[in-house]
Amino acid sequence: MIKSELILRVAARNPHLYQRDVETIVGAILDTIGDALARGDRVELRGFGAFSVKKRDARAGRNPRTGAAVEVGEKRIPVFKTGKDMRERLNAASR
C-alpha cells in the first residue's frame, strides 16, 4: 500500500471527512514520526509497533563492480519492530 491508497481508504472509512483533510492528517502524522526519528527519539504506536533509530558504525566495504575496498561512513538507520498485537494478527492469518 502506498500513501495515496492509505489516504483513500481512510477517507472511505470516514465519509464525514474531506479527502484533502485526510491527506493533511496522514501527512502530518508521517511528518511528525519522521521529525521524531530525526531527533533520535523513539515512536511507539501501541498495538502496531515501534520506530527507532540505530547507529551503524563505519566499516570497510567493497565496490561490487570493481572489488576495490571502500570506506563506508557511520550511518543512522530507521528500524521498525512490530508490536505484539500486530505479530499475533499476522500469524493468525497464516493458520
C-alpha positions in Angstrom: 0.0 0.0 0.0 1.3 3.4 -0.9 0.5 6.7 0.8 -2.3 7.7 -1.7 -4.0 4.3 -1.2 -3.9 4.8 2.6 -5.5 8.2 2.2 -8.2 6.8 0.0 -9.0 4.0 2.5 -9.1 6.3 5.5 -11.4 8.8 3.6 -13.7 5.9 2.6 -14.0 4.8 6.2 -14.7 8.3 7.3 -17.2 9.8 4.8 -17.7 12.9 7.1 -14.1 14.0 6.4 -13.0 15.6 3.1 -10.2 13.7 1.3 -8.0 16.8 1.4 -8.4 16.9 5.2 -7.5 13.2 5.4 -4.4 13.9 3.2 -3.4 16.7 5.6 -3.8 14.4 8.7 -1.9 11.5 7.2 0.9 13.8 6.1 1.1 15.4 9.5 1.3 12.1 11.2 4.1 10.8 8.9 6.0 14.1 9.2 5.8 14.0 13.0 7.2 10.5 13.0 10.0 11.5 10.7 10.8 14.5 12.8 10.9 12.5 16.0 13.2 9.9 14.4 15.5 12.7 13.0 15.9 13.9 16.7 16.8 10.4 17.7 13.5 9.8 19.6 11.6 6.5 19.6 8.0 6.5 18.3 5.7 3.8 19.7 2.2 3.1 18.4 0.6 0.6 20.8 -0.7 -2.5 19.1 1.2 -1.6 15.9 4.9 -1.3 16.6 7.8 1.0 17.4 10.0 3.1 15.2 13.5 3.8 16.4 17.0 4.8 15.1 20.1 2.6 15.2 23.6 3.7 14.6 25.8 1.7 12.1 29.5 2.1 12.7 31.9 3.0 10.0 33.3 -0.1 8.2 35.3 -1.2 5.2 33.1 -2.3 2.3 33.7 -3.4 -1.3 32.7 -1.9 -4.6 30.7 -4.7 -6.2 31.7 -3.8 -9.7 35.5 -3.5 -9.2 36.0 -5.3 -5.9 38.0 -2.3 -4.6 37.9 -1.6 -0.9 35.8 1.4 0.0 35.3 3.1 3.4 31.6 3.3 4.4 30.9 6.0 6.9 28.9 5.9 10.1 25.1 5.9 9.4 21.9 6.2 11.4 19.1 4.0 10.1 15.4 3.7 10.9 14.3 0.5 12.5 10.7 -0.8 12.9 9.7 -3.5 15.4 6.2 -4.9 15.3 4.0 -4.8 18.4 2.6 -7.9 20.0 -0.9 -7.4 18.6 0.4 -6.9 15.1 2.5 -10.1 15.3 -0.5 -12.0 16.5 -2.7 -10.7 13.7 -0.1 -11.6 11.1 0.4 -15.1 12.4 -3.3 -15.7 12.8 -3.7 -15.0 9.1 -1.3 -17.9 8.2 -3.1 -20.5 10.3 
